[in-house]
Amino acid sequence: MGDLMRRLAALPGPTRPDFWRSPLRGARFTAVLGVVLLVGLTLVAVTGLLSYAAYNPGLAAVNDKTPDKGLLGFYLFAWPTDPHWLYRLTQGVHVTLGTVLVPVVLAKLWSVIPRLFALPPVRSAGHALERLSLLLLVGGALFQIVTGLLNIQLEYVFPGSFYRLHFYGAWVFLAGFLTHTALKLPKAVRVLRDGVPPGDEDTLAAPAPAPPTLSRRGAFAMVGAGSLVLLATSAGRSSDALRPTALLTPHGVQDPGSGPAGFQINKTAASVHIRPADTGPAWRLTVRGPAGSFRFTRAQLLAMELHSAALPIACVEGWSTSDQWWRGVRLRDLAAIAGFPDRPPGVLVESVQRAGSFRTAALRDNQVRDGRSLLALEVNGVALSADHGHPARIIVPAAPGVMNTKWVGSLTFGDL
């Protein structure tokens, strides 16, 4: 077997150590990129898992996009309503940082690619575990990057639900990431602190390097510049003032108009086939609970005690708006009408939209009880526009945008 490996290594191609001639590769170069990714990808992974938790997938079948997750959902918890900008922060960090780290991931893969062709492919049980962790890490990272970028571009070309694929992909990546970190972090720290020990071989360095055309500092600068370009052309979608700079990523409807209702919209009334008859004078809100079923016109809702709340809209694609002033009927007051005057439970919200996803959504009891959770009828002092959910929409602090259902047709209060 050893003789066969030596013969294969002598053949022309990537299995020959002298095939890889870049003078930039080396243990220290790879270690620096690895430490950057250790911090950055940990934050991306944590905020991604929090994003999944924010949908309250354990609450009613309509919220659970991955019903067969099993033990992978061990960490799920009731998503809080404070601070009200929580989802705006966590998802903004997740999408923006994930995008910014793409050049670093590619540079790291480039720095270690000779090892993928090294022979023999497996030298020991420990080496086999390292190779397996690398397969999960590289495959999982590339899968998450591709599906994530497609999602923020609103290009759903992959088979199946994005939520399910991205959730499972995250755990595959985490399995490789945690194993690879445990195996490689001690060595990376030693290399960064002391360099390659005398007498040890730098297995990442080219044995016969070509003349340098760029220093390692220059290479780091190029990677950093690529990340800065992505930051400058992506981060603006989370800020009203900087939104025009978000050139590479969609950030809701590009021209939402001006005036009090002139802020970003992810889906328009026309895109979900809302017809004038669905939201016109014949529209009624149905409220259900143990006290019975009640139907209200918009005028009747406006005659109730109205409350205001300053809340943002934040979407899974990473874009968000600043706080908007919403005015409407508190959900807990509607729960009291439905028969829950003291401790309102969760609520199933159903939209009159005819197409698109999230026509129904479930909210937890803590979300219903929050005084800022509204069936909104107005925004910024004017009636809701058709694209913002006229005649009524849900607005809940810290909830993902899709949970703030527009064009609401019914609210059913009870255990979900």
Disulfide bonds with the S-S distance in Angstrom:
none
